[in-house]
């Protein structure tokens, strides 16, 4: 079974929609897929799948010893796809105890399937990060907005610190170092991880080896969602550069997804876009990403820098190709009469408003980053 946790540094980037559509694409390829809603504080994946009347979910299983794990696994309308709901209405579900987390993961990892896709909650709480680290190849979904890419970076950084937590044992030099960092919030923000790890290597080789053994299995994948034009695909490269320079970690680009208003129409119809309109540019992008996952091309490899470079070059090529297909599709609709000139103007106006809002947001954040940089803060 291949475990694929899907997370995001912030909400509103389309993480749940990515989870649902990728799960269906893999199921359509003949793979046995279980899709689990692990956003335990705000589970809504059942809405995307159009499922109603579910009697229980993970919350029921965790809180009621009489509820079996098997009873919360539901068949869906899609062949080869099973679903486990989350139960967000049960208080406290977002804050699992360690014993509850172990119980849940034990049952999830015992499932008989080819792929387990876990739709995680947004943010950087310990439960979300621990679930993300349950697999070395989790997917991080972000979008071009500066806040989204910054939060994606912060999520990866917190994940690395969590790996340190589980590597540095009590009463070791490494543990003392990280505890001192935590006492000073500004220090932990400024820490340059490659240099910090080099200090650990010199002063506590045993802790260093434990960390390196774990971090080598941490290889997150990136999906850039809601892009508007090919130029925005390059923003992923800036995120990669920050991760390499300040975290000592490279990340692979799995692909890009264009913003599509049909996604909202499909959601209102309680259908994933891949079912609502499988030939759309967005749906075809989901199929392309699922094919990369199906190839499992990194299972027995040790990727080098060229490998990662290629993933970003491919993403930019795909972004250009999808943009051309998107424009062609709109031209066909315009010529067929299905899309009027007025509709086209409305679409352009809406996109312009969204772009202006993003520019305002970026300008504000850039001023904050400059101030933080002048104060000695390192991302």
Residue, then its C-alpha position, 0 to 999 in steps of 0.5 A: x500500500x502506498x500512503x499519500x497524505x495531502x496537506x497545505x500550510x493554509x486553508x483555501x488552496x484546494x487541498x480537499x478537491x485535489x484529494x478527491x480528484x486524485x483518488x478517483x483518477x487512481x481508482x479509474x486506473x484500476x487501483x484499489x483506493x481508500x480515501x480518508x478524511x483526516x481533516x478532523x476539525x473540519x471534515x467536508x470531503x463527503x460533500x465533494x464526493x456527494x455522500x450523505x446520510x453517513x452514520x459515523x466516521x473516524x470520530x465515532x471510531x475513536x470515541x466509541x469502543x463499540x464502533x469497529x473500524x470496518x463499519x466506518x469504511x463506506x462504498x462510493x459511487x466510484x468503482x475501486x474507491x472506498x471512503x472513510x469520513x472524519x466526523x468534525x462535529x464531535x468536539x475535540x477531534x482535531x486534538x487527538x491523543x497519542x494513543x488515539x493517533x496510534x490506534x487510528x494509524x494502526x487500522x489505516x495501515x492494515x487496510x487492504x488497498x493499493x493507495x491510501x490517500x489522507x486528506x489532512x487538515x490545514x496548518x501546522x499542529x502536531x497531529x497534522x504534521x505527524x500524519x503527514x510524516x506517516x509517509x515519506x512522500x506526502x503532497x503539499x498543495x499550495x497556490x501562487x499567493x505569497x501567503x500560501x507559498x510562505x505557509x507551505x514553506x513553514x509547513x515543511x520547516x515544522x515537519x523537519x523540526x518534528x523529525x528532530x523531535x523524534x530523533x533527539x532523545x532526552x538528556x542528549x546535547x542535541x535535545x538541549x540545543x533544540x530545547x534552548x531554541x524553543x525557549x526563544x521564539x525569535x531564535x527558532x524563527x531565525x535558525x538556519x537548519x543546515x548550520x544547526x544540523x552541522x553543529x549537532x553532527x560535531x557535538x552529538x554524532x549519535x543524534x545526528x545519525x538518527x536524524x539523518x536516517x529519518x530525514x533521508x526518507x522525507x521527500x515531499x511533493x508539491x502541487x501548485x494549484x489555482x494558477x492563472x497563467x504560465x508565469x505563475x508556475x515559476x513561483x514554485x521554483x522560489x519555494x524550492x530555493x528557500x527550502x534548499x537554502x534554509x532547510x537543506x531539503x529539495x522538493x519535487x514538483x508534481x504538477x500544476x493545476x489551473x483555476x477553473x470556475x467549473x470546479x465550483x459548478x461541479x462542487x455545487x452539483x456534488x461531483x468532483x470535476x474529474x467526473x463532472x467534466x473529464x475532458x476539461x483542462x483541469x481534469x486532464x491535469x489531475x490525470x497527468x498527476x495521477x499517472x506520475x504517482x502510478x509510475x512510482x518512479x522514485x521507489x527504488x531511486x536516490x534522486x539527484x539535483x538533475x532529477x528535481x530540476x527536471x520536475x520543475x522544467x516539466x511543470x513549466x512546460x505543462x503549464x504552458x501546454x495547459x494554458x494553450x488548451x484553456x485558451x483554445x477551449x474558450x475560443x471554441x465555446x465563443x465560436x459555438x455560441x455557448x460562451x458569449x462576448x459578455x460572458x468572456x468580459x465577465x470572466x476577464x473582469x473577475x480574474x482582474x479583480x482577483x489578480x488586483x487583490x493578490x497584488x495588494x496582498x503581495x505588496x503588504x506581505x513584501x513590506x512585512x518581509x523587508x521589515x523582518x529581514x532588516x530585523x535579522x529574521x530568516x525564513 
